[in-house]
Amino acid sequence: MKFHAFVFMLLFLCTYLSLAQGSYANCCLGYVREIKKKRNLVSYTMQETDVDCNIRAVLFKKKKRKQPVCANPNDHWVQREMRRLDLMRKKLHNMLLKWHTLSQVMHMNHHNSCLFTDG
């Protein structure tokens, strides 16, 4: 019985350590030099160096691609695309904010026009 408990604990410990260590599967290991269809870029995230990942990278997400594209954050074209995507996100946010405000005003006007008064 003690032998089975020892084997179980050993397997548990090995599994725990392998999961805690992380994986390079989610890390960029290199960079692309260029992206041909930059209009297909929809967003980006940053990868910082840490225990799991060895290099800093910008991970661009494209419209019809599941895997992100890894780029060097020091390249000028990467910085330009990051600024462009930030500007697009800001414009979209402002547009949604205006739409939300307009819908609130329209709702208030409709609500006020439906009130009955004793005249």
N, C-alpha and C positions, 0 to 999 in steps of 0.2 A: 504494500500500500504506500509506504514512504517513497519507494522508487517511482511510482506513478505520479505522485504529487511533485516530486523533484523534476520529472520530465515535463509535466504540465507547466510548472513555474518557469523552467528553462525556455520552453516554447513561447510562453507569454512574454517573457523578458526580451527575447529576440525580436518578436513581432513589435513590441512597444518601441524598442530602440530603432528599428528600421523605419517605422512610421514617423518618429520624432526627428529623424535625421533629414527628412525632406527629399526632394528629387529634382534633378536637372530637367525633367520633362516639362516643367512649367517655366523654364528660364530661357532667355535668348543666349545663345552661345556664340553668335556672330551677327554681322550687320549686312543688310543689302546696300548696294552702292546707290541705287536709284529705284524709284517706283514710276513706271511709265504712265499709268492712268491715275494721276493724283486726284482726279474728280471722283473716283470711287472710294476715297478715304472718308470714313464717317465719324471716327473718334480715335482717341489715343489714350494710353496709360503709360506711366513711367515705371520702369524696373530699376530699383536701386540695388547696389551691391550689398549683400548680406551673407549669412551663412549658406543659403541655398544657391544664390546667383552670383556669378563672378564678375559680371560687367554691368555697367549702367546702360540702359537702352530705352528707346521709345518704341512701344508696341502699337502700331497702327492697325486699326480694324477696318477691313474693306467690306463693301456692300455684300458680295456674294461669296465670301471666303470665311471659313470657320477659324482657321489658324491666323493669328496676328502676324504682321510683317515687322521684323526687328530692324531698327535703324539707329544710327549713331546720333545721340543727342547733341553732339558738337558740330555736326554737319550743318551748313547754312540752309540747305534745302529742307532739312528736317525742322529746323527752327521756324522757317517760313510757313511750312505746312501746319505746324502746331499753332502759330498765330492765326492762320486762316481758319482752322477748325474752332479755335477759341472765339473768334469773331462771329462765325456762323452760329455757334451755340448761344452767344450773347444776343444776337439778333432774334433767334428763335425764342429765347426766354422773354425778350421785350415784346415780341409779337403776341405770345401767349398771355403775358400780363395785360396788354391792351385789350385782348379779346375777353379776358376774364372780367376786367373792369367794365367793358361795354355790356357784357351779358348781365352784370349786376345792375347797371343803370336801367337796361331794358326791363329787367324783372321788376325793379322798383316802380317804373312808370306803369307797367301793366298792372301791378298790384294796386297802385293808387287809382287807376282809372276804373277798377272794378269795385271800388268802395261805394256803397249806397249812402245817400245823405237824406235826411228828413228836410224837406224844403219847404 
